[in-house]
């Protein structure tokens, strides 16, 4: 009998093949006490394993193949950064000395502590860094045990080999390009994990977060990996195999058609030009974004500069990174969001204590205003980099007009500080604010008078409007991007910005989901910002839409007040005959 497991689709496509189970490096960890006179040698053994891990990662970074995903170097650099963190490199030694236990078990104790800290982080992207931490820990553990570090998938594999793993690290994916791996699945991971990001770049079928696939599947067993719907089918019968072979063929044909749109402008069937921007996390992401003929970067998350370190990044350090990014943009606009941290994503240098409800605590612009030296340091770096190309400054989580005025006051002071030091900067840099809080959405008309542009963060706006944590399995079904209340807020924001003549974009996941492309077009959105992997599907929907026809259908959706009817109305909208919309 076939077994069906559901996870998160990240790689796209469909693969049918035989399973190859990869052993988890943190299985069967030895646990034993040591004598007091053995503690020094045990600490030295751990330090040696850390140094060896560092050399291995540095060697991997220096020998990344040309055909590897562009993000890979940045991810390996992050692993090196995590390795230098005292929580991994020093605190296990303290545990060895305190508890007089072996290095492997001390590492395990520390990894469990760190895992608990990551699990309470609200921000999905930062919470997924737990897997990076565990991957680094696994490398240290393997070096302690003298096990083989690198994933060996090049020998004795069939063309239809499907890897079944607890997790796959960014370094492991170096070997995918030239191997016979047809697909992979993992027990852990999330949509913003580095495993997911690399799976999209590799463009091979993959499903993550299956929880217990390794316990159910046997080596050499036939499996189907559906990277479109996030499904893994174990031991499929002939009827199921025939159906998925048909689906795989349809997907390949659709993909060939989508690839033809890479250099095509995002223009609707009735000649309305739509701008497509990319969301990035590091300058290295820009090369991938350029492949899809983007109009610019709509969201550069600067948080990665502030995490996994003991001190704040300096002005010069940030300037060099922003300068690198703006040069890679080749004259296209770059929107840098000032750091969006908070109690739920707590760097070690943060000293404001814990909050009972992190999502409603000292986060976003509230933290920036509470740490004005940090805030102005970052703004000075952005102002300096803006001399070398078009940069826009975006402030996160704005909730009131007074917060926005304070942002401008700090910006004016940052400019004055640069002027006093005789440093060249871009004085008239465009400024904008994120609309992520219902209060900001309702008073957007007043906010528009203070900024040059708006960016709507639908992830948080939906969460706050519906009081739903989409990462909580118990209530995630209530998270509805097209809920009538959410649509009313979006309509108010878009119409207000259009009336004020100010650019407005959506940079949340809703912008990159082609189920909502026509809906957003019909509401008046003309700037979409998304992960590069979503661009072709959204662009395909745009070029096959007629804005006049779509607006008529969307008006019916906006008049609906019943959340249960939204899905059917969206299906009708997305099933509009392409030829009819082009008429």
ZAKEBA-585232 format. One record per residue (C-alpha): z, x, y. Coordinates in pm, whole numbers, padded with zeros to 5 digits, always signed. Example, Ala and Ser with C-alpha at 12.3 -4.5 7.8 and 13.67 -1.06 7.14 Angstrom:
<atoms>
+00780+01230-00450;+00714+01367-00106;
</atoms>
This chain:
<atoms>
+00000+00000+00000;-00092+00131+00345;+00186+00212+00591;+00129+00170+00965;+00333+00360+01224;+00312+00300+01599;+00357+00570+01862;+00210+00682+02193;-00163+00754+02210;-00233+01072+02407;-00551+01237+02282;-00807+00961+02242;-01050+00909+01959;-01007+00841+01588;-00972+01090+01303;-00964+01035+00928;-00840+01320+00713;-00578+01481+00492;-00226+01550+00612;-00080+01898+00647;+00296+01890+00710;+00439+02158+00937;+00798+02258+00882;+01038+02215+01170;+01190+02545+01284;+01534+02392+01338;+01575+02263+00983;+01854+02397+00759;+02040+02592+01026;+02305+02818+00871;+02663+02767+00988;+02935+03017+00907;+03231+03190+01066;+03232+03561+01149;+03511+03812+01179;+03637+03923+01521;+03497+04272+01466;+03151+04120+01399;+03126+03928+01726;+02975+04214+01925;+02698+04273+01669;+02627+03899+01647;+02589+03877+02025;+02355+04176+02014;+02150+04003+01740;+02110+03698+01964;+02012+03910+02267;+01754+04093+02056;+01601+03761+01946;+01580+03644+02310;+01409+03969+02416;+01163+03942+02127;+01088+03579+02221;+01019+03686+02579;+00775+03958+02466;+00594+03712+02240;+00553+03454+02517;+00435+03718+02764;+00181+03843+02512;+00059+03488+02452;+00021+03427+02825;-00175+03750+02866;-00413+03672+02580;-00494+03304+02642;-00855+03245+02529;-01112+03138+02787;-01170+02808+02606;-00801+02712+02611;-00682+02425+02836;-00631+02535+03195;-00274+02400+03193;-00166+02627+02908;-00079+02931+03119;+00148+02726+03345;+00328+02571+03047;+00391+02908+02881;+00519+03036+03216;+00761+02743+03221;+00884+02842+02874;+00942+03195+03001;+01134+03051+03295;+01350+02843+03060;+01415+03155+02852;+01561+03337+03153;+01792+03043+03223;+02154+03133+03151;+02196+02806+02961;+01969+02950+02688;+02002+03327+02732;+02376+03362+02804;+02579+03054+02715;+02513+03079+02336;+02673+03426+02357;+02981+03267+02516;+02993+03023+02223;+02969+03308+01972;+03259+03488+02140;+03470+03176+02179;+03420+03013+01838;+03343+03328+01632;+03040+03168+01466;+02693+03291+01377;+02422+03308+01644;+02201+03038+01489;+02478+02781+01496;+02587+02881+01847;+02230+02823+01963;+02227+02485+01792;+02554+02383+01961;+02410+02477+02301;+02080+02296+02238;+02271+01979+02151;+02466+02005+02477;+02150+02051+02679;+01975+01766+02495;+02252+01526+02597;+02211+01632+02961;+01835+01573+02949;+01874+01234+02781;+02051+01082+03082;+01783+01188+03332;+01609+00880+03474;+01283+01049+03577;+01047+01035+03280;+00857+01355+03360;+01174+01561+03399;+01336+01403+03093;+01040+01522+02886;+01125+01883+02975;+01386+01850+02701;+01109+01914+02450;+01012+02236+02628;+01373+02351+02608;+01388+02270+02235;+01057+02449+02174;+01195+02765+02334;+01513+02727+02130;+01305+02699+01813;+01131+03028+01893;+01463+03203+01938;+01588+03054+01613;+01281+03172+01420;+01325+03523+01555;+01691+03517+01451;+01586+03422+01098;+01286+03655+01085;+01046+03364+01032;+00681+03359+01131;+00654+03246+01493;+00292+03150+01548;+00134+02841+01404;-00113+02949+01137;-00376+02678+01114;-00690+02887+01079;-00695+02967+00712;-00765+02752+00408;-00806+02432+00610;-01057+02156+00556;-01258+02015+00846;-01057+01695+00827;-00708+01850+00839;-00454+01645+01034;-00134+01821+01137;+00192+01630+01094;+00474+01794+01292;+00812+01721+01442;+00677+01874+01763;+00399+02109+01871;+00457+02359+02150;+00200+02451+02417;+00172+02797+02261;+00077+02640+01925;-00223+02467+02081;-00388+02804+02152;-00502+02800+01791;-00648+02449+01799;-00977+02522+01972;-01115+02748+01700;-00944+02587+01403;-01046+02298+01184;-00769+02071+01308;-00916+01722+01345;-00603+01557+01491;-00227+01587+01511;+00077+01362+01524;+00438+01437+01617;+00772+01268+01569;+00884+01332+01929;+00737+01345+02278;+00647+01117+02565;+00341+01039+02777;+00436+01309+03032;+00540+01576+02780;+00343+01899+02783;+00230+01823+02429;+00074+01499+02558;-00087+01668+02858;-00243+01938+02639;-00358+01679+02385;-00557+01509+02661;-00705+01842+02767;-00797+01935+02409;-00950+01589+02371;-00860+01552+02005;-00709+01237+01850;-00331+01252+01867;-00031+01022+01850;+00323+01125+01947;+00673+00972+01931;+00632+00841+01575;+00999+00925+01504;+00985+00973+01125;+00625+01045+01024;+00717+01376+00857;+00966+01202+00632;+00713+00942+00513;+00388+01137+00476;+00316+01377+00191;+00095+01685+00205;-00274+01617+00135;-00229+01240+00175;-00512+01050+00346;-00422+00931+00696;-00595+00774+00995;-00498+00884+01347;-00592+00625+01608;-00554+00809+01939;-00681+00503+02127;-00414+00250+02028;-00142+00495+01921;-00147+00409+01550;-00105+00621+01236;-00213+00465+00905;-00092+00628+00584;-00287+00589+00258;-00551+00345+00396;-00757+00139+00151;-01138+00129+00153;-01154-00177+00375;-00938-00012+00641;-01132+00315+00611;-01462+00134+00664;-01327-00044+00974;-01199+00278+01131;-01519+00469+01056;-01698+00196+01251;-01445+00222+01539;-01477+00602+01545;-01855+00572+01582;-01819+00321+01867;-01568+00550+02042;-01801+00850+02018;-02085+00649+02169;-01860+00525+02452;-01739+00877+02518;-02095+01006+02550;-02161+00735+02806;-01842+00814+02998;-01923+01185+03013;-02239+01098+03203;-02015+00977+03487;-01845+01314+03547;-02062+01398+03847;-02132+01038+03947;-01980+00898+04266;-01729+00617+04222;-01948+00357+04391;-01938-00011+04295;-02245-00211+04196;-02260-00350+04552;-02245+00000+04709;-01878+00015+04808;-01755+00375+04794;-01421+00428+04619;-01227+00753+04647;-01081+00906+04333;-00791+01152+04373;-00597+01348+04112;-00224+01374+04046;-00119+01733+03967;+00199+01925+03893;+00082+02283+03951;-00213+02466+04113;-00349+02541+03764;-00414+02167+03717;-00678+02170+03992;-00950+02332+03780;-00936+02043+03534;-00941+01787+03816;-01253+01942+03969;-01445+01870+03647;-01438+01501+03737;-01576+01537+04091;-01250+01431+04256;-01232+01354+04628;-00905+01543+04656;-00549+01559+04525;-00351+01247+04608;-00020+01370+04470;+00099+01728+04421;+00448+01702+04273;+00650+01995+04408;+00955+01942+04184;+00856+02215+03937;+00935+02474+04208;+01299+02367+04222;+01399+02324+03859;+01522+02565+03593;+01652+02817+03843;+01986+02911+03997;+01869+02926+04360;+01638+02733+04591;+01279+02860+04622;+01224+03059+04940;+00983+02962+05215;+00750+03252+05131;+00757+03170+04760;+00655+02811+04830;+00395+02917+05085;+00219+03136+04828;+00202+02850+04577;+00074+02597+04832;-00176+02855+04959;-00303+02908+04604;-00341+02531+04562;-00526+02473+04891;-00769+02758+04815;-00843+02608+04473;-00921+02275+04643;-01230+02432+04808;-01205+02225+05125;-01099+01897+04965;-00770+01740+05085;-00442+01825+04915;-00147+01586+04945;+00186+01761+04887;+00486+01538+04823;+00807+01697+04944;+01055+01753+04667;+01159+01433+04490;+01485+01528+04318;+01816+01351+04282;+02135+01313+04090;+01941+01209+03780;+01726+01526+03792;+01994+01768+03884;+01912+02136+03948;+02202+02375+03894;+02229+02451+04265;+02280+02080+04343;+02640+02020+04448;+02673+01650+04527;+02835+01549+04198;+02752+01269+03957;+02652+00912+04035;+02734+00599+03841;+02376+00472+03890;+02143+00769+03948;+01839+00552+04017;+02019+00408+04319;+02193+00728+04423;+02113+01040+04623;+01749+01078+04534;+01408+01120+04698;+01417+01144+05076;+01792+01075+05075;+01852+01411+04910;+01609+01585+05146;+01793+01446+05447;+02127+01541+05293;+01997+01897+05244;+01816+01957+05576;+01784+02334+05532;+01604+02284+05200;+01389+02010+05355;+01281+02211+05658;+01218+02522+05446;+00969+02332+05235;+00803+02171+05538;+00761+02512+05704;+00588+02643+05392;+00355+02341+05386;+00277+02375+05759;+00185+02741+05711;-00040+02672+05412;-00215+02388+05600;-00378+02648+05827;-00602+02744+05532;-00728+02398+05437;-00671+02022+05468;-00316+01940+05359;-00128+01613+05402;+00252+01590+05383;+00398+01299+05185;+00763+01192+05200;+00908+01024+04885;+01125+00716+04840;+01132+00609+05205;+01356+00304+05237;+01392+00244+05609;+01247+00311+05952;+01548+00527+06042;+01479+00757+05745;+01119+00794+05856;+01226+00882+06210;+01463+01146+06073;+01177+01295+05871;+00972+01332+06187;+01269+01486+06367;+01311+01748+06094;+00936+01811+06095;+00942+01872+06472;+01232+02114+06425;+01046+02296+06144;+00747+02336+06376;+00972+02469+06652;+01128+02720+06413;+00786+02853+06312;+00680+02868+06676;+00993+03064+06769;+00913+03313+06494;+00555+03348+06612;+00411+03224+06282;+00080+03039+06276;+00096+02682+06140;-00096+02354+06144;+00071+02147+06416;-00116+01819+06365;-00069+01787+05989;-00113+01425+05869;+00209+01268+05742;+00259+00977+05507;+00530+00802+05308;+00564+00672+04955;+00617+00299+04918;+00837+00275+04608;+01121+00048+04719;+01079-00328+04774;+01255-00297+05112;+00989-00050+05228;+00714-00277+05097;+00850-00575+05292;+00875-00382+05619;+00559-00178+05572;+00411-00297+05904;+00682-00110+06094;+00649+00200+05876;+00274+00213+05935;+00332+00274+06306;+00509+00601+06219;+00269+00756+05963;-00096+00845+05916;-00130+00716+05559;+00055+00545+05273;+00084+00616+04902;+00217+00345+04672;+00430+00465+04381;+00390+00170+04148;+00611+00314+03871;+00930+00284+04075;+00813-00014+04280;+00768-00217+03962;+01097-00093+03817;+01297-00179+04128;+01123-00513+04184;+01174-00638+03830;+01506-00456+03764;+01358-00316+03443;+01391+00035+03302;+01066+00082+03112;+01219+00373+02914;+01477+00134+02768;+01330-00013+02449;+01554-00318+02478;+01392-00439+02801;+01065-00241+02831;+00865-00552+02736;+00967-00699+03073;+00795-00416+03260;+00479-00592+03384;+00263-00410+03641;+00073-00734+03709;+00383-00955+03741;+00321-01209+04022;+00611-01069+04227;+00471-00715+04204;+00122-00836+04300;+00259-01014+04607;+00422-00692+04725;+00108-00487+04657;-00108-00741+04839;+00122-00730+05142;+00115-00348+05150;-00262-00323+05112;-00343-00592+05368;-00098-00443+05619;-00249-00094+05584;-00604-00226+05611;-00514-00424+05923;-00353-00115+06077;-00658+00096+05991;-00448+00341+05788;-00557+00489+05450;-00357+00368+05151;-00370+00484+04791;-00187+00410+04467;-00064+00715+04278;+00145+00545+04008;+00025+00493+03652;-00122+00156+03745;-00402+00340+03930;-00503+00527+03615;-00502+00225+03384;-00850+00072+03372;-00701-00267+03278;-00594-00297+03643;-00893-00132+03815;-01077-00454+03900;-00753-00624+03996;-00676-00346+04247;-01035-00343+04375;-01016-00716+04438;-00688-00669+04625;-00858-00425+04862;-00762-00084+04721;-01021+00184+04795;-00826+00501+04703;-00702+00563+04349;-00494+00868+04248;-00433+00943+03880;-00403+01198+03602;-00748+01360+03556;-00770+01236+03196;-00794+00875+03322;-01066+00928+03581;-01376+00856+03371;-01246+00524+03234;-01147+00406+03582;-01474+00527+03731;-01667+00342+03460;-01493+00018+03554;-01564+00079+03923;-01938+00140+03888;-01970-00177+03679;-01791-00398+03932;-01909-00600+04229;-01633-00625+04488;-01737-00968+04618;-01736-01120+04270;-01414-00941+04174;-01235-01058+04491;-01313-01422+04404;-01158-01381+04059;-00859-01183+04186;-00777-01456+04436;-00711-01689+04142;-00476-01430+03987;-00286-01389+04314;-00229-01764+04336;-00068-01765+03991;+00314-01760+03974;+00355-01761+03596;+00401-01412+03440;+00294-01550+03100;-00053-01634+03230;-00128-01293+03380;-00267-01128+03066;-00521-01405+03005;-00632-01399+03368;-00674-01021+03356;-00881-01044+03039;-01119-01290+03205;-01147-01061+03506;-01225-00756+03293;-01475-00947+03080;-01698-01030+03376;-02055-00960+03277;-02150-00617+03415;-02494-00747+03508;-02340-01045+03686;-02106-00822+03889;-02403-00607+03984;-02607-00905+04100;
</atoms>
